[in-house]
């Protein structure tokens, strides 16, 4: 069963690009944007991260934290953050357990090869840990503005 709006967001503890841990329930009292993305340094993922970076002041005004999640290692995340001056944590889910809990692992196909990978998805979680919005199969252009608008409504 996949997550729905109104569900409690699955809790997790994951390492960051700085090799610190972030635990979702410790962020209660603030809105949280969890965005799942396939891989650091790919065109779509870079554009999405930079769009969130550029909109960060607007999210801060709405008392909202942004967290990016992929299966890349903390070292890989650290280089990605430095290269693009990303001011928010990138979390590492190397096991894929959090990705599975949020239902973002799906079959993908590339050059005739089928594999499991992260489907670009975003979740807006309110101050009480409740999912208030879900975007699946995200198209990068305009997405951050949609999230920002929805954050204003939550």
N, C-alpha and C positions, 0 to 999 in steps of 0.2 A: 504494500500500500504506500503510495507516495504522499509526501507532506502536502498539506492544504493550508490555506489562509485560516488563521484562528488556532492552528496547532501550536503546542509548545515546541520551540526550536530545540533540536537535539543538542545536548551539552557536549562539550569536547575540551580537551587540552591539547594544543599543538605547539611545536617549536616555531619560532620566528626566524627571520633572516639574521637576527642578532643572537641566535641560540638562547633566547629567553623563551618562556612558555606563556601562552595566552589561554585562559580558561573562559569560555563564554559566560558562565553564570557570574563570574567576577565583574562583568561589564554591566550588570543590571543597574538601572537608573539612567542609562543612555540608550539611544537608538543605535543599532548596529546594522551596517550594510555588509553582508557576506557576499563576496563575488567569487565564484569559482571559474577558473580559466584553465585552458589546456597546458600552456607552456610559456615560460619566460622567453623573451627575445624573439617571438614570432610577430609578424605584422599586426594581426588583430589583437593579440594580447598586449602588445606594446601600446597600441592606440587606446585600448580600453584603460590601461593603467594610467596613461598620460591624461586622459579625459577625467578620470577620478582625481588625479593630482591637481589638475587645473581648477576643478570645482570644489576642492577641499575647503576653502574659506566659507563657501555657502553651506556645506555640510556641518562645519564647526558651529556656524551660527544657529543651526538646528539641533545642536547638542548630539551630533551623530558621529559615530566612529566607523571608519572604513577598514575592512580586512579583506585582503586577497588570499585565495587558497588555490594551490596547485600541488602536484606531486613532486615538483622540483625540490632539490636539496636546499638547506639553509644557505650554503655557500653560493649556490647558483642564484638564489633570491637576492643575496647581499650584492652580488655583482650587477644584477638587473636593477636593483634600487639605486645603486650608485650611478650607473650609466644614465638613468633617466630622472634622477633626483626625486624619487618617490618618497613622500613624507609619511607614509602609513605602513603598518606591518604587513609583510607577506608571510603567510603561514605554510608550513610544509606538512602535507598529508601523504607521506611516502607509502604508507600501508593501504591507503584508499578507504579506510574505515569511515572517515567523516564524509567523504564524497559519496559513499554508499548510503550512509544514514540520511543524507540530503537528496538522494536519488539523482545524482548528476553523472553517474557512470553509465555510458551508453555505447552501443556498437557504432563504430565509425568505419569508413571505408576510404582508402587512399591507394591509388594506383592498383586497384583490383585486390588489395589486401584488406581483410577485415580484422579489426582489433577493438578492444575496449578502451575508451578514453573519456576524458571529462568533457561533458557538454556545457558550453558557456551558460552559466545560470547565476542569478542574483536573488538574494533574499533580504527583505527588510524586516528586521526584528525590533519590536518595541522595547520600552524600558522594563517591561515585566517578562521578557523572554518569549513573547508570543509573535508568531510570524504574521506580519500585516500585509505583505505583498511578495509575490513570486514572479520572476521572469525566467522562462526557460527558452532554450534555443535563441539566445540573445544575439541580435544583430548590433554590432558596435556603434555605427553612426546614430547619434541621438539618444542612445541608451542612458547615459549618465543624466541627461536632462529629464528623462522620464522618471528615473529613480529619485532625483532631487525634488521633482514635483510631488511624487507620492510621499516622500518623506515629510513634506509640508502638510500633507493631509492626515498623516498618522498621528 
